[in-house]
């Protein structure tokens, strides 16, 4: 029997190869979403299914399970890197050992096919063509939930894959008061009678100039182009091919400045997190991040708490005016700041303002629960979607492209994922407040275009730890508090109370 040191080394060697395979699969996924021709979808599905199967076989290997069990019994210090590595390996082994290889292959192949069908359906606003693919995906995900196991709702098994330790009940506990407070704030803004005009953002903006400005901005944040790149896609995303190759994407609208501007900041926040994981965790189970909620906190922090702040634009607006002199050269800062923060119920989640954004997430969460437990059929989904939009926002999408087809996530099997967006919003404010408490000059630095202190605090307290800590533990260590919606709601009420003259 190997000694503990030898067993741990064997574990790392096994997981390093698995990491290489996973990162190779990420390359194929990135290409699929950026440059791959449409006609390659079926072949790409087969390639990704093969890799997914090989990865699954490695994680389900009985020899790996024996190594993990041996190390779990070795008395490793609870707060050690070694113990955290074994814990993460256990999650991977348990997941793989429960899932049959046939299901892993089916999920991978169907995800590639369904994503391709979704892209065409969205372009043509044709939900009917996508419905069979979506129904099949939910069948597969229900099967996955059953084999993984859960206590209360199949959603718990799928949500835990993205947010370890969280459940549907936990999400409801957060979302019920959040929905109440946000709908009240939206009503107060609506009834205040103060109108903000964002026409200045809806002029013609050269896309190449948008790209240059956005790229200059995110590199100033700290996004490293020696280990990353920016590309175009239909649905923006960030992906890590390793911490040394972290790629972000965005999309441009010639007649709306916000889309690429804030979308690029958002994805750069994800990229900064991945680039900041400690070097020593590379090719180990700790090279991952704490959770997708923590991941989202980084994108929302840089997009909103930095990028939509008055302090940032007091420094950056002259540069934007020089980039677009005809459109913005004579515009004052105050109307621009108001325009980029305008509250207006909208159809598209990724273009939603800070106040209404979480209502989009709550709608998707409720629909996912119903689709998983069978109380809602896929055929009835567009009607349920439109009803929810009318109930929450007072608007009904004009077509399915602006409604139920707008997000790619369900097509590729990311079910149980959406709540992490809202959890990220809450965490972002808690982290930002803690950073400013530690370094009160951060707002002045942001005004001056200096982001190093904020980034270093995030590197030290969040990024470098990778998956060493569970999300709640990481948050407690960084802020001294567990998940709390209070700071986020106070932030929204203060910012938008000032913008809209609320009492």
N, C-alpha and C positions, 0 to 999 in steps of 0.2 A: 504494500500500500504506500503511495507517495506521501512524503511529509507535506505539511501545510504550504510551505514555500513552493515546492515543486507542483503541487496541485493548483495553486493560484497562478503560477506561470503557465500551466497547461490551459487553464481557463482563459487567460488573456490571449494565448496563441489561437485558440479555437475561435474566440469572439473577434479577433482581428481579421481573420479571413472572412467571417460573416459580415463584418463592417465593410470590407472591400466590395463584397458582392452587393450589399445594400446600396453603397454609393454608386456602383456601376448602374444599378437599376434606376437611381436618381438621375443619372445622365440621360438615360433613355426617356424618362418621364419629362425632364426639362425639354428635350428635343421635341417630344410629342406635342408639347404645348407652345412651341415657338416656331420651329422651322420644318417640321416633318410634313411631307405632302399628304393630302387627304387619303390618297390611294394606298398609303402604307399602314393604315390603321389596323388591319387584320394581322399583318405580319408583325407589327409592333406588339400587338396583344399577345401573340405567341411567344415572342422574345421575352416579354416581361413576365408572362406566366411561367416560363422555364426558369427564369431567375428566382421568382417568388417560390417556386417549388424547391429549388436547390437550397435556398435560404431556410425554408421551413424544415427541410430534412436535416440540415445542420443543427437547427435549434431543438429539434425533436430527438436528436441522437441520444440514446440511453447513456452513452459514455459522458456526455455533457451533463446530464441530470445527476449522474453519480458524482461528478466533480463538484457541482453546486451543493449537493447534499453533504458531501464531505466537508466542504468549507463552512457550511452553515453550522456544523457541529464542532468547528475548530475553536470556538471561543474568541473570535475576532473582536477587538474593541468596537463597541456599538457605533461610535462616532467616527470610525476610521474610514479612509478611502477604500480599503479592502472590503469592509463590511458593506459599504454602499455599492461597490461593484458586484458583489455577490447578490445583493438584493435586486439590482437591476437585471442581472442574469436570470434570477429566479422568475421574474415577471415574464421575460422572454421565453424561458423554457416552459413555464406553465401554459402560456398562450399557445405555443406551438404544439405541445403535447396533447392538448385538447382538440385542436383543429385537425381534421383529416386532410391529407395532402390534396385530395380531390376538391375540397371546398376552397382551399387556398388557390388552386389553379383556376377554379371557376370564377372566383371573385376577381382575380387579376385579369383574366381574359374578358370577362363581361365588363369590367371597368373600362378597359381600353375601347371596347366596342360601343358601350353606352355613351362614353364621352364624345366620340365621333358623331354619333347620332344626335346627341344633345346639341353640339355645335351647329349642325345643319338645322335642327328644329328651332333653335333660338333665332338663327338668321332669318328663317321663314315664318317665325311665330306660329309654329305648328306643333302644339302639344300632343296631338293624336299620334303623330309619328314616333314620339319619344315615350309615350305612356307604356307600351309593352316592355321597353328596356328598363324603365324605372320600376315597374311592378316586379320584374325579375330581380332587380337589385335589392329591393326590400325583402323579397323572399330569401335571398341569399344571406342578407344581414340578420333576418330573424333566425335563420338556421345557425349563423355564427353566435348570436346571443344565447341560443339554447345550449350549444356545446360548451360555451365558456362558462355559463351558469350565472345566476343572479338570484337575489332574494325577493325583490318586490316587483320589478318591471324589467322587461327585456332591454329597455333603454339603459339601465344601469351598467350592463355588461359592455355595451358599445361606448358609452360615455367615459367609462373608466379607462379605456384605451387611450383617450386623449387628455383626460384630467384625472390622474390617479387619485383614488380615494373619494371622488365625488360621485353623487347619485342623482337620479331624477328628483327625489324628494329634497335633496340639498339645493338643487337648482331652483325648484319651486319656492323654497324658503327665501331665496334671494330675489326671485323674479316677481313674486306677488307684491311686496311693498315697493319694489322698483317700478313696476308698471303703474301702481297707484300714484307715486310721487311724480313720475314723468308725465303722465296724462294730465295731472294737475298743473304742472309747469307749462306744458304745451297750451293748455286752456288759458292760463294767465297771460302768456305771450300773445295768444290770439286776441284776447279781450283787451289787451293794453292799447290797441289802436295805433301802435307805433309801427310803421311800415319801413322795411329796409329794402332798397332797390339793389339788385345785383346785376343790372344790365351792363355795368362796366366790365364784368367778367365774361360776358357773352358776345364779345367782339371777335374779330378774326385775329388769331394768334398763330404765327408761323410755328409749325410743329418742331422744326429743327431748333428754333430758338427756345421753345419750351423745354426741349430735351437738354440743351446746354445749361439753362438756368437750373433745372431740377438736378442735373448731375453735379453741377458746381455746389449746390446746396447740400446734397447728401455726402459729398466728399468732405465738405467743411464739418459736417456732423462727425465724421470719422470713418465712413464707409470706405474700405480699402480696395481700390481698383486693381492693385497688384494681385489681389486674391478674390476678385469679383468682377461682375460686368452688369450692364443694364441692357435689356432687350424688350421688344414689343410682344404683346400677346393679347388675346381676346379678354381673358380674365386674369388680372395681375396676381402674381404670386412671387414668393421667394423660395429658393431651394438650396440646400447644402449638399454639394457633392463631396465635401469634406470641409473642415473649418478653414482650409486653405483655398477653397474654391466655392464661394457662396454667391449665387447669382440671383439678381432681382429682375423683375419685369414690370412693365407699366403699359398703359394705353393712352392714346392722345385723342382729344377732341379739338378740332381747329377752332370751334366757336364756343368753347367753355374751358376757361383756364384751370379751374379747380381739379379737373379729373386727373391730369398727369402730374400737376404740381404736388397735390397732397397724396395722391396715390404712390408717387415715387418716394416721398418722405416715409409713408407707411411701410412700404416694403423694405426700405433701407433700415428701419427699426428692427425688422426681423433679421436682416443681414448682419447688423451690428452685433446682435445677440450670438448668432452662430459663429461669427469671426472671433468673438471674445471668449469662447470656451477655452479652458486651460489646455496648453499644448500637450501636457502629460496625459490627458484623457483621450487623445486621438487614437482611434481604432480600439477603444475599450467601450464597455457598456455605459460609461459615464460621458461619452462624447455627445450624447443626446442632450436635450434641454429638460427643464423640470416638468413642464407641461405646456400644452398649447394655450392655456389661459395666461401663464407667465409669458409665453412667447408673444401673445397678442398685446400684453401690457407694454412691451417694448415698441411695437409698431404704433400703438395709440399714443404713447408718451411722446415720441418724436413727431408724429403727425399733428397731434392736437395741443398737448401741453407746451411744446416748443413751437411747432410750425404754425399754429393758429393763434399764438399769443401776440399781444400788442408789443411786448418787449422784442420779440423776434423781428417783427416788421418795422419797428422803429429803426432798426439797423439795416434790414434787407430791402425795404421798399425802394430806396433810391436805386439800388442795383436792378430791381425789376423794372423800374421806370426807364433806365438806360437800355434795357433789353427790348422794351416795347414802348418807345417814346411816343409814337402816334396814338396808341391806345390809352396809355396811362401817364404820359408826361405831365399833364396838367391836373391830374387827379390828386386830391389831398389824402393823407394817410387815414383819417377817420372814416370816410365813406368806404375806402378799400377794406379796412379792418372789419367794418360792419358787414360788408358784402360777403367776405369769405366766411363769416360766422352767422349768416342769415339762417333763421329757423323757418323751415317750410316743409311740411309733409310732402314726401316724394315717393315715387315708385321704386327707385333703384337704391338698394341697400348701400352699395359702395360709394354712392354720392350723397348719402344722408348726412344731415347736420348732427352735431353732438347730442342735441336734446332728443331727437326722434330716433337716432340710430338703434338704440337698444330695443325699441318697440319692434323693429324689423326682426331682431333676434328672437324676441319672445314669441312672435308669430310663428317662426320656423320651428322653434322648440315645441310648441303646442301641436303643430301639424305632424312633426316627426313622431311624437308620442302616439297620436291617433293612427298614423299609418303603420306603426310597428305593432300596436295591440289589436289592429283590425277594425277599429271603430270608424275608420275612414278608408275608403277605397281610392286607389290611384285615379280611377276614372272620375271621381268626384273632387279631386284635388284642386283643379283650377277654380271651381266654384267656392270651395272652402277658403282658398287663398284670397280671392276677391272679397269674400264676405269679411275675412279678418282685416284686410286693408281698409275696407269701408268702416268697420267698427273701431279700429284703432286710430286711423289717420283721416277718416272722412273723405277718402278718395278711392276710386276703383280703376285699376290698370286698364288702359285702352286695348291691350292685347296681351298675349301670353309671354311675348318676349320681354315686356316691361313688368310682367308678373311672375308667374310660377316658373318660367324658364330662365330667369336671369342669373341664377347661381349654378356653377359647375359642380358643386360639392356632392350632391346626391347622385349624379351620374357616375362618379368614381368611387362611390361607397362611403363617403365621409358623412356618416349618419351617427349622431351623438356628438358632433363636432361644434355645431353652431353656438351652444352656450358659452364656449370658451371665448368668443368675441366679447361678450358682455362681462364675463369674469375678468378679462384683460382690461377693460375700461376701468373697473373698480380698482384693480391692482395698480394700474398706471398712476393714479392720483396718490395712492398710499406711498408708492415708491418715490414719486417726484417730491412729495411733501417731506419725506425723510431725507432726501438728498439736499433739499434747500435748508432744512433744519441743521444739517451737518455743515453746509457751506452756504451761508446766507447771501453770498455775492453771486450765486448762479444766475438769478434774473438779470443782473447787470452784465454778466458775461454774455448771456444770450443776446442782449441788446447790442453788444459790441461784436457779435459774430464769433464769440469764443465758446466752444462747447466741450473743451477738454476736461474741465472739472466734473461736469455732469457725467460725461462718458466714463471717466475714471471711477466715479462712485458706482456707476452701474456695473462696470467691469468687476470691481472688487466685491460687490454685494450680490450680484445676480449672475452676470455672464460667465465668469470664470468657473463657477461651481458646476456647470453643465447639469447633469442629472444626479448629482451627489445627494441632493436633498429633495424630499417630497415637497410639492408646491406650498402647502400650508407651513411647513417648517422653514422653507426658504423665506417666505414672506415675514414670518415671525422674527427670524434672525435679522432681516434687513430693516424692518420697521418697528419691531417691538409689539406688533399686533397681528392677529389673524385677519381673515377676509372681512372687510367692513365696508358697506356701501355708503356710510356716513360722509367720509371725506369727498367721495365722488359727487354726491348730491350737493354738498356745500359748495364745491367748486362750480358746478353748473349753475346753481342759484345765484352765486355771487357774480359770475361772468355775465350771464344772460339777464340777470336783474339789472345790471348796469347798462347793458346794451339796449334793453327794451324799457328801461325806466320803471321797473317793477318796484313796488313799495317793500 
